[in-house]
Amino acid sequence: MVALAASVSGCRNGTYGGMPDASDTAFSIELTARGETGTAAIAAAVARVSTAGDVIALSGVLGSGKTVFARGFIRALTGLDEEVPSPTFTLVQIYPSDAGPIHHFDLYRLEDAEEAWELGIEDAFADGISLIEWPERLGTLLPAARLKIVIAADDDGDPELRRLRLRGGLTWRDRLATLNRDMTGQDEVRDD
């Protein structure tokens, strides 16, 4: 079982920064997953409701499952059966898909947020789907309109379980309800 937390705030107007747009209200759901297979299943469900222009910020401690989530997401949209490498050293990998290019960023080694411009992050935000591991490294460059997914170990101490909390703004409300219905049979979303 994996738990995921997501936070999306802001608007799709190209503004950057961590604060949501004044008109945005935050909504969230919590899911649990068992092992890499469970995490990949949640990622595939998120991929099915994602569109070009979406920014998905993946947070969690080292080894929590961010890259596993990204691989599941990418495989769901590209049909790739091969290994999807972590961009730890390249910082970004780009995958073509019918939903638009998927930009998988791993910003762990980013020393200054301004270095992200050299990675083409602005183009990624504009025309593709951006999966960002270690999004906090972007500081105020992280778009306000995003889905934040926080992946954490389960409180019960089972090493296979993860809690995933997904949190997003108004543009994500209906999509979060769809995700919750697909994964749990309930379509409720929490108003944060």
N, C-alpha and C positions, 0 to 999 in steps of 0.2 A: 504494500500500500504506500502511496506517495502523497505527500501533501504539497500543494502548490498555492502560493499567494501571488496575486497579480494586482498591480496598481496601474491604472490608466488614468491620466488626467490631462486636461488641456483641450486644445482644438487642433484641427488639421489645417492651420493657417500658416504653417512654417515658423511659428514662434518657438523659441527655445526656452528652457528653464524648467525647474521642477514644480512650479506652482500651476495648478489647473486654471483654465480660463474661468472667469467669474461666472459664466453661465453653465459651467460643467458641474455636475454632481457626481460623486464617486459611487461605484457599485462594486460588489465583490462576491465571490463564491469561494468555497474551500472544497478541495478534492483530496482524496488519498489514493496512493498507488503502492503496489507491491513490486519491488524490484524494477529492473530496467524495462521489462516488458510493460508493466503498468505505467511507468513514466512515458514511454514511447506512445502508448495508447492515448494518454491525455494530450500529448504533443500533437498527435495526428488529428484529434478532435479540434484543437485550437487551429491547426493548419487549415482545416476545412472551412472555418469561418473567417479566415484572414484574407485581406485584400491588399493590393498595391497601395503603398503609402503607410501601412501599419508599421509601428515601431513596437517591438516586444522586448522588454527589459527583463533579463533573467538574473535574479539575485539569489544568493545563498553562499554558504561557506565553501571552501575548497573541498571538492569531492561530494558535494550535495546532489549532483545530478543535472547541472546546467547543460553540460555538453551532451549528455544522454537525451535530454529534452530536445535540444537543437537537432540532433541526428534524427530523432523520430519525426520532428516537424519537417525537416528537409526531405526525408525519404517519403513522407506522405504526399508531398507536392511534386516530387520529381520522379518517383518510381524507382529511384536508385536502390539497387540491391547491394552495391559495393560499399566499402567502408567510407564513411564521411569523416574525414580527419578533423581534429580540433585545430582551429587556427591560432593556437597559442604562440607560435613563432612567426607566422605570416601576418597575424593580426586580423586578417579578413580572408574569407573564401566566398566566392560568388557562384551560385547555382541557378541555371535557367529553369523556369517553370511556367506553366500556363497562367499562373497568377501574377507573373512578373518576376524579375530577378530576386533571388533570396540572397541577402548579404548577411553572412554569419560572422560577427565580430567577436573576438575574444580580446578584451582590452586590459587584461591582467598586467601586461608588461608596459602599458602606456604610462609614460612618466608625466606628461603634460597634456591636458585636454586639447590644446591647440594642435597637437600632432594628429588628431583625428581627421582634420581637413585633408591631410596628405593621403589618407586612406579612402577618400571619396565618400565620406559619410554624408555630406549634404546631398549628393546625387542619390545615395541609397535611400535617404529619407523621402526624397521626392518621387522616385519612380519604382521602388521595389518594396519588398518586405524586409525589415531589418530585425535580425535576432541579435541581441547584444548581451554577451556575458560580461560581468563586471561593469554595468552601466554607470555606476557611481563615479567611475574614472572620467566621465564626460563632463561632470559638473553641470554648469548652466547650458552646455551645448546639447544636453539631452532634451529632446522635444517634450513639451508639456503634454501633448496628446500621445499617450502611450498606454500599453498594457503592461503592467508590472506583475511579474510572476516571481513569488518568493518560494523557494524550495527549501524545506527544512526536515530534519530527522523527526520521526514520530516521538511524541512525549513518552510513550510506553517503553521505549528502549529497544524495540525490534529493529535491527540494522537494515532489514529489507523494506521497512515502511518509510514513506515520505509523505509529508503534508504539503500540499500545493495551494497557495492562496493567490487567486487572480483578482486584480483590482483594476478597474478601468472607469473612464468617464462615460458621458452620455452616448458617445459613438459605440461603446462596447456593451451597453445595457442589454439590448436584445440578443447580442451574440453570446454574452455570458449566460443568459437564460437558456439559450439553445444548448450551450455546452453542458450546463447543469442537468438539463433534461436528458441529453444524450448519455451522460455519464452516470447519473443517479436516478433518473426517472422523475425528478422534481424540477420545475422551471423557476423556482424562486431565486431572486438575487437580493443580497443584503444592500440596503441603502446606507452608505457610510457617511 
